[in-house]
């Protein structure tokens, strides 16, 4: 499974990129607004830090303006992935961009039928939102399971990018189902490495090592 980080915080992206675990970045207008910086400048800086896809979202709702915004965004860097809403206009834009070999991420997916349309439009990624489903008492992982089944049935190349991830269990369940990518808030990605037994084991090892009075260096 690939790990993307869902943030526009450049410092956090740089820190996680240095671990070698980061495969890409997703952003959206809300995350950019939180940064308080110029949208195009933030996207350019992120694209210079990571080699993988950097999702930059259009804000227009109509196809013609979406295409114009996409043209502007793809000039920033070669690893820009155009993020589009799962609407008929967004799908039309997705098809046009895909035909030109431009990466696309169709977002705000809440049904398997929507995911099927995104795959038919040739999306590179589709972003089903599991956490928001959980918020309304519907198991978001059932959606991931349905999409995986449909994509496997027909051999679609579109990658399932699990979004709206709230905790490490979402990551575990998505990996068991066979999702291609999880995009995580930085704190959730860091939590994947944490376990109290790991901490306790290290504490015991270090205490025993200190008793030896030795040094590796």
C-alpha positions as semicolon CSV with decimal commas, in nm:
position;residue;x (nm);y (nm);z (nm)
1;X;0,000;0,000;0,000
2;X;0,116;0,351;-0,082
3;X;0,104;0,625;0,179
4;X;0,013;0,981;0,088
5;X;-0,005;1,256;0,349
6;X;-0,311;1,479;0,354
7;X;-0,183;1,824;0,444
8;X;-0,049;2,153;0,311
9;X;0,194;2,188;0,602
10;X;0,527;2,196;0,423
11;X;0,732;2,136;0,738
12;X;0,540;1,817;0,816
13;X;0,567;1,699;0,456
14;X;0,942;1,754;0,459
15;X;0,978;1,564;0,787
16;X;0,778;1,265;0,664
17;X;0,949;1,263;0,323
18;X;1,282;1,215;0,500
19;X;1,158;0,883;0,644
20;X;1,130;0,738;0,293
21;X;0,773;0,625;0,368
22;X;0,592;0,898;0,179
23;X;0,467;0,820;-0,172
24;X;0,269;1,137;-0,243
25;X;0,064;1,426;-0,106
26;X;-0,300;1,525;-0,125
27;X;-0,425;1,879;-0,068
28;X;-0,760;2,053;-0,089
29;X;-0,883;2,414;-0,064
30;X;-0,950;2,378;0,310
31;X;-0,595;2,257;0,382
32;X;-0,445;2,536;0,172
33;X;-0,658;2,792;0,358
34;X;-0,524;2,663;0,691
35;X;-0,168;2,723;0,570
36;X;-0,242;3,094;0,520
37;X;-0,016;3,097;0,215
38;X;-0,055;3,150;-0,159
39;X;-0,209;2,840;-0,319
40;X;0,024;2,816;-0,617
41;X;0,335;2,875;-0,406
42;X;0,241;2,603;-0,159
43;X;0,173;2,349;-0,435
44;X;0,505;2,430;-0,603
45;X;0,698;2,385;-0,279
46;X;0,528;2,055;-0,199
47;X;0,596;1,925;-0,550
48;X;0,965;2,004;-0,504
49;X;0,982;1,798;-0,183
50;X;0,817;1,473;-0,295
51;X;0,872;1,275;-0,613
52;X;0,527;1,115;-0,613
53;X;0,190;1,262;-0,711
54;X;0,083;1,590;-0,553
55;X;-0,293;1,637;-0,578
56;X;-0,387;1,998;-0,652
57;X;-0,760;2,061;-0,661
58;X;-0,951;2,278;-0,905
59;X;-1,221;2,499;-0,754
60;X;-1,437;2,561;-1,062
61;X;-1,759;2,365;-1,098
62;X;-1,795;2,387;-1,477
63;X;-1,590;2,182;-1,722
64;X;-1,451;2,472;-1,926
65;X;-1,313;2,657;-1,623
66;X;-1,185;2,335;-1,469
67;X;-0,979;2,277;-1,782
68;X;-0,833;2,628;-1,761
69;X;-0,744;2,580;-1,394
70;X;-0,593;2,240;-1,469
71;X;-0,376;2,392;-1,744
72;X;-0,240;2,640;-1,489
73;X;-0,174;2,374;-1,226
74;X;0,005;2,125;-1,450
75;X;0,258;2,393;-1,540
76;X;0,382;2,395;-1,178
77;X;0,560;2,058;-1,187
78;X;0,559;1,724;-1,366
79;X;0,423;1,538;-1,061
80;X;0,105;1,743;-1,024
81;X;-0,211;1,532;-1,013
82;X;-0,529;1,725;-1,090
83;X;-0,794;1,674;-0,824
84;X;-1,152;1,696;-0,949
85;X;-1,497;1,673;-0,791
86;X;-1,708;1,368;-0,860
87;X;-1,966;1,550;-1,071
88;X;-2,053;1,509;-1,436
89;X;-1,843;1,815;-1,523
90;X;-1,558;1,681;-1,311
91;X;-1,576;1,344;-1,484
92;X;-1,576;1,511;-1,824
93;X;-1,264;1,704;-1,727
94;X;-1,110;1,384;-1,593
95;X;-1,161;1,208;-1,926
96;X;-1,008;1,498;-2,123
97;X;-0,703;1,514;-1,897
98;X;-0,658;1,137;-1,885
99;X;-0,658;1,121;-2,263
100;X;-0,363;1,360;-2,253
101;X;-0,171;1,147;-2,004
102;X;-0,228;1,381;-1,709
103;X;-0,279;1,225;-1,365
104;X;-0,620;1,279;-1,206
105;X;-0,770;1,225;-0,863
106;X;-1,151;1,221;-0,852
107;X;-1,255;1,319;-0,501
108;X;-1,558;1,326;-0,271
109;X;-1,663;0,974;-0,365
110;X;-1,935;0,829;-0,142
111;X;-2,084;0,542;-0,345
112;X;-1,953;0,250;-0,545
113;X;-2,152;0,373;-0,844
114;X;-1,962;0,702;-0,830
115;X;-1,634;0,509;-0,816
116;X;-1,744;0,309;-1,120
117;X;-1,799;0,634;-1,312
118;X;-1,456;0,763;-1,207
119;X;-1,293;0,446;-1,340
120;X;-1,490;0,472;-1,665
121;X;-1,360;0,829;-1,700
122;X;-1,005;0,696;-1,663
123;X;-0,919;0,851;-1,328
124;X;-0,572;0,771;-1,198
125;X;-0,710;0,773;-0,844
126;X;-1,056;0,778;-0,688
127;X;-1,090;0,911;-0,333
128;X;-1,369;0,750;-0,127
129;X;-1,415;0,922;0,210
130;X;-1,439;0,659;0,483
131;X;-1,435;0,881;0,791
132;X;-1,725;1,094;0,674
133;X;-1,928;0,777;0,618
134;X;-1,847;0,666;0,972
135;X;-1,966;1,007;1,095
136;X;-2,318;0,930;0,971
137;X;-2,322;0,576;1,115
138;X;-2,237;0,393;0,792
139;X;-1,928;0,172;0,775
140;X;-1,695;0,346;0,532
141;X;-1,494;0,028;0,482
142;X;-1,794;-0,140;0,321
143;X;-1,757;0,118;0,044
144;X;-1,388;0,033;-0,003
145;X;-1,475;-0,336;-0,020
146;X;-1,744;-0,274;-0,283
147;X;-1,513;-0,061;-0,498
148;X;-1,235;-0,320;-0,478
149;X;-1,474;-0,593;-0,593
150;X;-1,606;-0,386;-0,885
151;X;-1,262;-0,275;-1,002
152;X;-1,130;-0,630;-0,986
153;X;-1,434;-0,761;-1,174
154;X;-1,359;-0,540;-1,473
155;X;-0,983;-0,489;-1,451
156;X;-0,999;-0,113;-1,401
157;X;-0,660;0,055;-1,354
158;X;-0,794;0,335;-1,133
159;X;-0,631;0,317;-0,789
160;X;-0,844;0,327;-0,474
161;X;-0,713;0,615;-0,263
162;X;-0,873;0,586;0,081
163;X;-0,938;0,935;0,217
164;X;-1,090;1,092;0,528
165;X;-0,880;0,853;0,735
166;X;-0,926;0,914;1,107
167;X;-0,715;0,650;1,284
168;X;-0,474;0,357;1,229
169;X;-0,757;0,099;1,220
170;X;-0,883;0,260;0,901
171;X;-0,539;0,198;0,749
172;X;-0,532;-0,165;0,864
173;X;-0,879;-0,239;0,729
174;X;-0,807;-0,068;0,397
175;X;-0,486;-0,270;0,357
176;X;-0,669;-0,597;0,430
177;X;-0,929;-0,515;0,165
178;X;-0,656;-0,433;-0,087
179;X;-0,688;-0,057;-0,131
180;X;-0,400;0,087;-0,332
181;X;-0,335;0,406;-0,135
182;X;-0,421;0,566;0,198
183;X;-0,391;0,941;0,239
184;X;-0,338;1,022;0,605
185;X;-0,314;1,326;0,829
186;X;0,048;1,350;0,952
187;X;-0,043;1,251;1,308
188;X;-0,219;0,933;1,193
189;X;0,078;0,831;0,978
190;X;0,309;0,874;1,277
191;X;0,076;0,670;1,499
192;X;0,126;0,367;1,274
193;X;0,474;0,325;1,426
194;X;0,358;0,355;1,788
195;X;0,285;0,073;2,032
196;X;0,325;0,069;2,412
197;X;0,496;-0,272;2,404
198;X;0,755;-0,135;2,162
199;X;0,816;0,156;2,401
200;X;0,839;-0,076;2,702
201;X;1,074;-0,311;2,521
202;X;1,307;-0,029;2,423
203;X;1,305;0,107;2,777
204;X;1,410;-0,235;2,914
205;X;1,681;-0,282;2,647
206;X;1,829;0,060;2,712
207;X;1,828;0,006;3,088
208;X;2,014;-0,326;3,046
209;X;2,260;-0,167;2,804
210;X;2,336;0,117;3,043
211;X;2,430;-0,138;3,310
212;X;2,705;-0,277;3,088
213;X;2,884;0,058;3,081
214;X;2,967;0,004;2,714
215;X;2,940;0,233;2,410
216;X;2,909;0,144;2,045
217;X;3,087;0,463;1,939
